[in-house]
Amino acid sequence: MTKKDKITQVSERIGRALGKADKQAHLHARKLTAASKVTKEELQEIAKHVDALKKQLAKTTQRLKKALTA
């Protein structure tokens, strides 16, 4: 009987350790998901700014060409 008790104790310890590790992995995965969403939104904002700057540059080059030819 004592061997069974020791085996069950050891298996319970192993199960607890696995449960804790699984919980930590789940928490880290949640944090990573949240961070990736924020990063995606920031990248979209940066892309909008880049597009606006491209338009502004195109208008400025047109104005400059007109000024140089006139």
Helices and strands as residue ranges (DSSP letters): H 2-69
